[in-house]
Amino acid sequence: MEKILLTLLIGVIAGIIDVLPMLKMKLDKYASLSAFTFYLTMPFIIFNLNLLENIWWIKGGIVSLVLALPIIITVAKEDKMGTIPIAIMAVVLGTFIGVAGHFLGLM
């Protein structure tokens, strides 16, 4: 139960970090909710994936970027400049999630 709560806490923190700039820019509330949900669930995927175990420090960034690709493609239709920040945040927050999970013993 403790692992689930820690995983959820990491997801909430990552989601808040991603959504705060979106709220400041007054983006669509559904886009903000979608981003928060993405990062809320991302730690559960990263921590339970048995691939890339030898490169734990970048595992989260890679997994997060790969899973963000459908979002990036969808956003590219409307706003090509929005794809770069999404990709950067996916790598940065995914790496944060992976490193936090490694040091907290969740992976």
C-alpha positions in Angstrom: 0.0 0.0 0.0 2.9 2.3 0.8 4.4 1.8 -2.7 1.1 2.7 -4.3 0.8 5.9 -2.3 4.4 6.9 -3.1 3.8 6.2 -6.8 0.6 8.2 -6.7 2.4 11.1 -4.9 5.2 11.1 -7.5 2.5 11.2 -10.2 0.7 14.1 -8.6 3.9 16.1 -8.2 4.8 15.5 -11.8 1.3 16.4 -13.0 1.3 19.6 -11.0 4.7 20.6 -12.4 3.4 20.1 -15.9 0.0 21.7 -15.5 1.2 24.9 -13.7 2.6 26.6 -16.8 -0.5 25.5 -18.8 -2.7 27.2 -16.3 -0.6 30.3 -16.4 -0.9 30.5 -20.2 -4.7 29.9 -19.8 -4.8 26.8 -22.0 -7.9 24.7 -22.4 -8.9 23.0 -19.2 -9.3 19.7 -21.0 -5.7 19.9 -22.2 -4.6 20.6 -18.6 -6.6 17.7 -17.3 -5.2 15.4 -20.0 -1.7 16.3 -19.1 -2.3 15.9 -15.4 -3.8 12.4 -16.0 -0.9 11.5 -18.2 1.7 12.2 -15.5 -0.5 10.8 -12.8 -0.5 7.4 -14.5 3.1 7.6 -15.9 4.8 6.4 -12.7 2.7 3.2 -12.5 3.9 2.4 -16.1 7.5 3.3 -15.6 7.9 1.5 -12.3 6.3 -1.7 -13.5 7.9 -1.9 -16.9 10.7 -4.5 -17.0 12.5 -3.1 -20.0 15.6 -0.8 -19.9 16.5 -1.9 -16.3 20.2 -1.3 -17.0 19.7 2.3 -17.8 17.4 3.3 -15.0 18.4 6.9 -15.0 16.9 7.5 -18.4 14.3 4.8 -18.5 11.5 7.2 -17.3 12.4 9.8 -19.9 12.4 7.3 -22.8 9.1 5.6 -21.8 7.4 9.0 -21.2 8.5 10.3 -24.5 7.4 7.2 -26.4 4.0 7.3 -24.7 3.6 11.0 -25.4 4.1 10.6 -29.1 0.3 10.3 -29.9 -0.3 13.5 -27.9 2.6 15.2 -29.8 1.2 14.2 -33.1 -2.3 15.4 -32.2 -1.0 18.8 -31.0 1.2 19.1 -34.2 -2.0 19.4 -36.2 -3.0 22.6 -34.5 0.2 24.0 -33.1 3.6 22.9 -34.5 5.5 25.0 -31.9 3.7 23.2 -29.1 5.3 19.9 -29.9 8.8 20.8 -28.6 7.7 21.8 -25.1 5.6 18.7 -24.8 8.5 16.5 -25.8 10.9 18.3 -23.5 8.5 18.0 -20.5 8.0 14.3 -21.3 11.7 13.6 -21.1 12.4 15.8 -18.1 9.4 14.7 -16.0 9.8 11.1 -17.1 13.4 11.2 -16.0 12.4 12.8 -12.7 9.8 10.0 -12.2 12.3 7.3 -13.0 15.1 8.7 -10.8 12.6 9.3 -7.9 11.3 5.8 -8.2 14.8 4.3 -8.3 16.0 6.1 -5.2 12.7 5.4 -3.3 13.0 1.7 -4.2 9.8 1.6 -6.3 11.4 0.1 -9.4 
